């Protein structure tokens, strides 16, 4: 599932291509046809993300709300001047077309495979955002609010970081990698973390996700563990980027050489190094 950095990049692409311009809105597949007809020709204000949710704002306090889910894709294309918009291919739920993009010619965007694509008002948008946890990529994020939820919970920190009502935008890759970088076992209860420990983790997460926005890929290894520094082959994976443990089960840890482990945690595969991320043992005396 696309993580928060992907949605923020997409929001910026949509704003650049369509912001401040009237847009033609259609639903070649038909599932969004009725709502598309209501906003066809409307002025696009811009787009923003909140966690894994995307909101395209149109004049009249209207928003196209999109959640990509596991397989959704939203392709934004800016054509060369004079180049025609191609015929939609495949199951295109939503198509947006605008002329006079800031980057040159006509722009179009096709949405496929999303779990949600709805036309909503500003009040509903506010409700959706209010239900989300703190998004490390939003300037108004409050890590103390996330910490209060985590510090009171007996649930595993690996579960809490993926709970979108606690921390919004973090997915399986960032979850696995941030816990490795801070030597925290994914099953450690949230309430056993120290405040300073969590705030340090949060600051690192913000930096990693902002880097992902700039580059379009998730890179989490420190310079001393890069392929160049270690003289090892670069990672080959559809997700791209250099990582410590995500999808590296059975391979040697880049730090200690132990085999990376995996197990299912709340329906998703979790990855960790048993030596670098030892099981938490409480020092409390019974």
C-alpha positions as CSV (number, residue, x, y, z in Angstrom):
1,X,0.0,0.0,0.0
2,X,1.4,3.4,-0.8
3,X,2.7,5.2,2.2
4,X,2.3,8.9,3.2
5,X,5.2,10.2,1.2
6,X,3.7,8.9,-2.0
7,X,0.4,10.6,-1.3
8,X,2.1,14.0,-0.6
9,X,4.1,13.7,-3.8
10,X,0.9,12.9,-5.7
11,X,-0.9,15.9,-4.1
12,X,1.9,18.2,-5.2
13,X,1.9,16.8,-8.8
14,X,-1.9,17.3,-9.0
15,X,-1.7,20.8,-7.7
16,X,1.0,21.7,-10.2
17,X,-0.9,20.2,-13.1
18,X,-4.4,21.3,-12.3
19,X,-4.4,23.9,-9.5
20,X,-6.1,27.2,-10.5
21,X,-7.6,25.8,-13.7
22,X,-10.9,24.5,-14.8
23,X,-10.9,20.7,-15.2
24,X,-12.9,18.2,-17.3
25,X,-13.9,15.4,-15.0
26,X,-15.2,12.0,-16.3
27,X,-15.4,8.4,-15.3
28,X,-14.6,6.2,-18.3
29,X,-15.2,3.1,-16.1
30,X,-18.6,4.5,-15.0
31,X,-18.4,4.0,-11.2
32,X,-17.8,7.7,-10.5
33,X,-19.9,9.0,-13.4
34,X,-22.7,10.6,-11.4
35,X,-20.3,12.6,-9.2
36,X,-18.0,13.4,-12.1
37,X,-20.9,15.1,-13.9
38,X,-21.5,17.3,-10.9
39,X,-18.0,18.8,-11.0
40,X,-17.2,18.6,-14.7
41,X,-15.8,22.0,-15.7
42,X,-15.2,23.2,-12.1
43,X,-12.2,25.1,-11.0
44,X,-9.5,23.0,-9.3
45,X,-8.1,24.7,-6.3
46,X,-5.4,22.2,-5.6
47,X,-4.8,18.9,-3.7
48,X,-3.5,17.9,-0.3
49,X,-2.8,14.7,1.6
50,X,-3.5,13.6,5.1
51,X,-1.9,10.3,6.0
52,X,-2.9,7.9,3.2
53,X,-5.9,10.0,2.1
54,X,-5.9,12.4,-0.8
55,X,-8.2,15.3,-1.3
56,X,-8.6,17.2,-4.6
57,X,-10.3,20.5,-3.9
58,X,-12.8,22.0,-6.4
59,X,-14.6,25.3,-6.3
60,X,-17.8,25.3,-4.2
61,X,-16.4,23.5,-1.1
62,X,-16.2,20.2,-3.0
63,X,-13.5,17.5,-2.7
64,X,-12.7,14.4,-4.5
65,X,-11.6,12.0,-1.7
66,X,-9.3,9.2,-2.8
67,X,-7.8,6.3,-0.9
68,X,-5.5,4.2,-3.1
69,X,-5.7,1.0,-1.0
70,X,-3.3,-1.8,-1.9
71,X,-3.3,-1.6,-5.7
72,X,-4.6,1.9,-6.6
73,X,-2.6,4.1,-9.0
74,X,-3.1,7.8,-9.9
75,X,-1.0,8.7,-12.9
76,X,-0.5,12.4,-13.7
77,X,0.8,13.2,-17.2
78,X,1.7,16.6,-18.7
79,X,1.7,16.4,-22.5
80,X,3.9,18.3,-24.9
81,X,2.1,21.3,-26.6
82,X,-0.2,20.0,-29.3
83,X,0.0,16.4,-28.2
84,X,-3.5,14.9,-27.9
85,X,-4.9,13.4,-24.7
86,X,-4.9,9.6,-25.3
87,X,-7.9,7.4,-25.0
88,X,-8.3,5.9,-21.5
89,X,-6.9,2.4,-21.2
90,X,-8.1,-0.1,-18.6
91,X,-10.5,0.5,-15.7
92,X,-10.1,4.2,-15.3
93,X,-12.4,5.3,-12.4
94,X,-11.6,9.0,-12.6
95,X,-10.1,11.1,-15.4
96,X,-9.2,14.7,-15.0
97,X,-8.1,16.9,-18.0
98,X,-6.9,20.5,-17.9
99,X,-5.1,22.7,-20.4
100,X,-2.4,25.3,-19.8
101,X,-0.4,23.4,-17.1
102,X,2.3,25.4,-15.4
103,X,4.7,22.8,-16.8
104,X,3.7,23.3,-20.5
105,X,0.9,21.6,-22.3
106,X,-2.3,19.8,-21.5
107,X,-2.4,17.7,-18.3
108,X,-4.4,14.6,-17.6
109,X,-4.7,12.2,-14.6
110,X,-6.1,8.7,-14.5
111,X,-7.1,6.9,-11.3
112,X,-7.3,3.1,-11.3
113,X,-7.9,0.5,-8.7
114,X,-8.5,2.8,-5.7
115,X,-10.6,1.5,-2.8
116,X,-12.2,4.9,-2.4
117,X,-13.2,7.7,-4.8
118,X,-16.0,9.9,-3.5
119,X,-17.2,13.4,-3.9
120,X,-17.6,15.0,-0.5
121,X,-18.0,18.4,1.1
122,X,-15.7,20.3,3.4
123,X,-17.4,19.2,6.5
124,X,-16.9,15.5,5.7
125,X,-13.3,16.2,4.7
126,X,-12.7,17.7,8.1
127,X,-14.3,14.7,9.8
128,X,-12.0,12.3,8.0
129,X,-8.9,14.3,8.9
130,X,-10.0,14.6,12.5
131,X,-10.3,10.8,12.8
132,X,-6.6,10.4,11.7
133,X,-3.6,10.3,13.9
134,X,-0.6,12.6,13.6
135,X,0.9,12.7,10.2
136,X,4.7,13.2,10.3
137,X,4.6,15.1,6.9
138,X,2.0,17.7,8.0
139,X,3.3,20.9,9.5
140,X,0.5,20.9,12.1
141,X,1.4,17.4,13.4
142,X,1.6,17.1,17.2
143,X,3.9,14.2,18.2
144,X,2.9,14.7,21.8
145,X,-0.6,13.7,21.0
146,X,0.7,10.5,19.3
147,X,2.9,9.9,22.4
148,X,-0.1,10.2,24.8
149,X,-1.9,7.4,22.9
150,X,1.2,5.2,22.7
151,X,2.3,5.7,26.3
152,X,-1.1,4.5,27.6
153,X,-1.3,1.4,25.4
154,X,-0.2,-2.2,26.0
155,X,-0.4,-2.9,22.3
156,X,2.9,-3.7,20.5
157,X,4.6,-0.6,19.1
158,X,4.7,-2.3,15.7
159,X,0.9,-2.4,15.8
160,X,0.5,1.2,17.1
161,X,2.7,2.7,14.4
162,X,0.5,1.2,11.7
163,X,-2.7,2.3,13.4
164,X,-3.8,5.3,11.2
165,X,-5.7,6.8,14.2
166,X,-2.4,7.0,16.1
167,X,0.2,7.8,13.4
168,X,-1.1,8.6,10.0
169,X,0.8,7.7,6.8
170,X,3.2,5.1,8.1
171,X,3.0,1.8,6.4
172,X,4.8,-1.5,6.6
173,X,8.1,-0.3,5.2
174,X,8.6,2.7,7.4
175,X,7.3,0.8,10.4
176,X,9.9,-2.0,10.0
177,X,12.7,0.4,9.2
178,X,12.2,3.0,12.0
179,X,12.0,0.3,14.6
180,X,15.2,-1.2,13.4
181,X,17.0,2.1,13.3
182,X,16.0,2.7,17.0
183,X,16.7,-0.9,18.1
184,X,13.1,-1.5,19.2
185,X,11.5,-4.9,18.9
186,X,8.1,-4.7,17.1
187,X,6.3,-6.5,19.9
188,X,7.5,-4.2,22.6
189,X,4.4,-2.7,24.4
190,X,3.9,1.0,23.6
191,X,3.6,2.0,27.2
192,X,7.2,0.7,28.0
193,X,8.8,3.3,25.7
194,X,10.3,6.4,27.2
195,X,9.0,9.8,26.0
196,X,12.4,10.9,24.8
197,X,12.8,7.6,23.0
198,X,9.6,8.1,21.1
199,X,10.3,11.7,20.3
200,X,13.7,10.8,18.9
201,X,12.0,8.1,16.8
202,X,9.4,10.6,15.6
203,X,12.0,13.1,14.5
204,X,13.9,10.4,12.6
205,X,10.6,9.3,10.9
206,X,9.9,12.9,9.8
207,X,13.3,13.1,8.2
208,X,13.0,9.8,6.5
209,X,9.5,10.5,5.1
210,X,10.5,14.0,3.9
211,X,13.4,12.4,2.1
212,X,10.9,10.0,0.5
213,X,8.8,12.9,-0.7
214,X,11.8,14.5,-2.4
215,X,13.1,11.3,-4.0
216,X,10.0,9.2,-4.5
217,X,11.6,6.1,-2.9
218,X,12.2,4.8,0.7
219,X,15.9,4.8,1.7
220,X,16.6,4.1,5.3
221,X,20.2,2.9,5.5
222,X,22.8,5.1,7.0
223,X,25.8,6.1,4.8
224,X,28.1,3.5,6.4
225,X,25.7,0.7,5.4
226,X,25.1,1.8,1.8
227,X,26.1,-0.5,-1.1
228,X,29.0,1.7,-1.9
229,X,30.4,1.7,1.6
230,X,29.9,-2.0,2.2
231,X,30.9,-3.1,-1.3
232,X,27.6,-5.1,-1.7
233,X,25.1,-5.2,-4.6
234,X,22.3,-2.6,-4.6
235,X,18.9,-3.8,-3.5
236,X,16.7,-5.2,-6.3
237,X,13.0,-4.8,-5.4
238,X,9.9,-3.3,-6.9
239,X,9.6,-0.9,-4.0
240,X,13.1,0.5,-4.6
241,X,15.4,2.1,-2.0
242,X,17.9,0.7,0.4
243,X,16.5,-0.8,3.6
244,X,17.7,-2.7,6.7
245,X,15.0,-5.4,7.3
246,X,11.9,-4.9,5.2
247,X,11.5,-7.9,2.9
248,X,15.0,-9.1,3.8
249,X,13.9,-12.1,5.8
250,X,16.6,-14.8,5.9
251,X,19.2,-12.4,4.7
252,X,22.1,-11.2,6.9
253,X,21.5,-8.0,8.9
254,X,23.6,-5.2,7.4
255,X,24.7,-4.2,10.9
256,X,25.4,-7.5,12.8
257,X,25.1,-10.3,10.3
258,X,22.3,-12.2,12.0
259,X,19.5,-13.4,9.8
260,X,16.5,-11.0,9.5
261,X,13.3,-12.5,10.8
262,X,9.7,-12.1,9.8
263,X,6.3,-12.9,11.4
264,X,2.7,-11.7,11.0
265,X,1.7,-8.8,13.3
266,X,-1.9,-7.8,13.1
267,X,-2.4,-9.1,9.6
268,X,0.8,-7.7,8.1
269,X,4.3,-9.1,7.9
270,X,6.7,-7.6,10.4
271,X,10.5,-7.7,9.9
272,X,13.3,-7.3,12.5
273,X,16.7,-8.4,13.6
274,X,16.7,-10.4,16.8
275,X,20.2,-9.3,17.8
276,X,19.8,-5.6,17.0
277,X,16.2,-5.5,18.2
278,X,16.1,-7.7,21.3
279,X,12.9,-8.7,23.0
280,X,12.0,-6.1,25.7
281,X,12.4,-7.4,29.2
282,X,10.7,-5.3,32.0
283,X,12.9,-4.5,35.0
284,X,9.9,-4.3,37.2
285,X,10.0,-6.6,40.2
286,X,6.9,-8.8,40.7
